[in-house]
């Protein structure tokens, strides 16, 4: 049983928290904006007689897979956790949607789909932090994406001011240095991670993808692990969310935040 298998039963509770909903909505808004950029490019032509295809990497319990399916995408999803895969399959089936969901460690050197078949890639909330060779991963994405395809990747950067503040407030020095040391916490102890900010993601995939947008999440607002600070304080969450959005452009350039959402576009072959 993997670390993520253990967390599968409680995953939706985190995602459904007010903070979780806020952050996921911001990522989805970035996806929509990136798709609008793609749609405005006259060189990108729809494939006659076929729906657009999306790849959901680290699909978790299927929240994004279902959202993509509801938007008309033909979805293929992967997750390293068998429990997460089971949750996703049940969610998709219960909603009357169809998707191909399989268990896969994304570090494995296997094709992620048919060549030049994918219009959108979504790798949400830290799955790329578990990937060892990000450049090789970018090449595998390039193999399966069409010209002009969009990839939105959400990664945890190394520097997180809200964690530093918590470390000071709770006199927990280890919390301030955990991302520097590449270790996980919050019930994921022992999981090796590679913390990467927006710039690192864009540079690693630059052979095939161009950066078209990015957003920093959790520079002022709490991290997921601090969500109880705002769970029952909607006005506080709204105020922090506004401030977080305001500083997002600068924070993403400085490489700070709880997560960075990076929108990329497949370069012409």
Residue pairs with C-beta under 8 A, 6 or more apart in sequence:
1 83
2 80
2 81
2 82
3 184
3 188
3 190
3 191
4 79
4 80
4 81
4 83
4 84
5 81
5 82
5 83
5 84
6 187
7 187
7 188
8 61
8 81
8 83
8 84
8 86
8 87
9 83
11 60
11 61
11 84
11 87
12 61
12 63
12 87
14 20
14 224
14 227
15 21
15 24
15 60
15 61
15 63
17 227
17 231
18 227
18 230
18 231
18 234
18 237
19 221
19 222
19 224
19 227
19 230
19 231
19 237
20 224
20 227
22 221
22 237
22 241
23 125
23 217
23 218
23 224
23 259
24 63
24 64
24 124
26 215
26 217
26 245
26 261
27 124
27 125
27 152
27 154
27 215
27 217
27 261
28 64
28 67
30 152
30 213
30 215
30 261
30 263
31 120
31 122
31 150
31 152
31 263
33 213
33 263
34 150
34 152
34 212
34 213
34 263
34 265
35 120
35 150
37 150
37 212
37 265
38 44
38 119
38 148
38 149
38 150
38 265
41 148
43 147
43 148
43 268
44 146
44 147
44 148
46 52
51 72
51 73
51 74
52 72
52 73
52 74
52 119
52 120
53 73
53 74
53 75
53 76
53 113
53 117
53 118
53 119
53 120
54 68
54 73
54 74
54 75
54 76
54 118
54 119
54 120
54 121
54 122
55 75
55 76
55 77
55 78
55 112
55 113
55 118
55 120
55 121
55 122
55 144
56 64
56 65
56 68
56 75
56 76
56 77
56 78
56 122
56 124
57 77
57 78
57 106
57 112
57 121
57 122
57 123
57 127
58 78
58 79
58 80
58 106
58 123
58 124
58 125
58 126
58 127
58 130
59 65
59 77
59 78
59 79
59 84
59 85
59 88
59 101
60 79
60 84
60 87
60 88
60 124
60 125
61 84
61 87
61 88
61 91
62 77
62 87
62 88
62 89
62 90
62 91
62 92
62 101
63 91
64 122
64 124
65 75
65 77
65 88
65 91
65 92
65 99
65 101
66 91
66 92
66 95
66 97
68 75
68 120
68 122
69 75
69 92
69 95
69 97
69 98
69 99
70 95
70 97
73 119
73 120
74 98
74 99
75 92
75 97
75 99
75 100
76 99
76 100
76 101
76 102
76 113
76 118
77 85
77 88
77 99
77 100
77 101
77 102
78 101
78 102
78 103
78 104
78 106
78 112
79 85
79 88
79 101
79 103
79 104
80 103
80 104
80 105
80 106
80 130
81 103
82 103
85 101
85 102
85 103
88 99
88 101
89 101
92 98
92 99
92 101
104 110
106 127
106 130
106 131
106 137
107 130
107 131
107 132
107 133
109 136
109 140
111 140
111 143
111 144
112 118
112 140
112 141
112 143
112 144
113 144
114 144
115 143
115 144
116 143
116 144
116 145
116 146
116 147
117 144
117 146
118 144
118 145
118 146
118 149
119 145
119 146
119 149
119 150
120 149
120 150
120 151
120 152
121 141
121 145
121 149
121 150
121 151
121 152
121 153
122 151
122 152
123 151
123 152
123 153
123 154
124 152
124 154
125 154
125 259
126 154
126 155
126 156
126 193
126 259
128 134
128 137
128 153
128 154
128 155
128 196
128 201
129 155
129 156
129 193
129 194
129 195
129 196
130 191
130 192
130 193
130 194
131 137
131 194
132 194
134 194
134 196
134 200
134 201
134 204
134 205
135 204
135 205
135 207
137 204
138 204
138 205
138 207
138 208
138 209
139 207
139 208
141 151
141 205
141 208
141 209
142 207
142 208
142 209
142 266
145 151
145 266
146 266
147 266
147 267
147 268
147 269
148 265
148 266
148 268
149 265
149 266
150 212
150 263
150 264
150 265
150 266
151 205
151 209
151 263
151 264
151 265
151 266
152 261
152 262
152 263
152 264
153 201
153 205
153 261
153 262
153 264
154 217
154 259
154 260
154 261
154 262
155 195
155 196
155 197
155 198
155 200
155 201
155 259
155 260
155 262
156 179
156 193
156 195
156 196
156 258
156 259
156 260
157 179
157 195
157 196
157 197
157 198
157 216
157 255
157 256
157 257
157 259
157 260
158 179
158 180
158 195
158 196
158 197
158 255
159 179
159 197
159 254
159 255
159 256
159 257
160 179
160 218
160 223
160 256
160 257
160 258
161 219
161 220
161 256
161 257
162 218
162 219
162 220
162 221
162 222
162 223
162 226
162 258
163 175
163 176
163 178
163 179
163 223
163 258
164 176
166 172
166 175
166 223
166 226
167 173
167 174
167 175
167 176
168 176
175 185
178 184
178 185
179 195
182 192
182 193
182 194
182 195
183 189
183 190
183 191
183 192
183 193
184 190
184 191
184 192
184 193
185 225
186 224
186 225
196 204
197 252
197 255
197 256
197 257
197 260
198 211
198 214
198 216
198 252
198 253
198 255
198 260
198 262
199 253
199 255
200 255
201 260
201 262
201 264
202 209
202 211
202 214
202 262
202 264
205 264
208 266
208 267
209 264
209 265
209 266
209 267
210 264
210 265
210 267
211 262
211 263
211 264
212 263
212 264
212 265
213 262
213 263
214 252
214 260
214 261
214 262
214 263
215 248
215 252
215 260
215 261
216 244
216 247
216 248
216 249
216 251
216 252
216 256
216 257
216 259
216 260
216 261
217 244
217 248
217 257
217 258
217 259
217 260
217 261
218 224
218 244
218 257
218 258
218 259
219 244
219 247
219 248
219 251
219 256
219 257
219 258
220 240
220 243
220 244
220 247
221 230
221 237
221 240
221 241
221 243
221 244
221 258
222 229
222 230
222 240
222 258
223 258
224 258
229 236
230 236
230 237
230 240
248 257
251 257
252 260
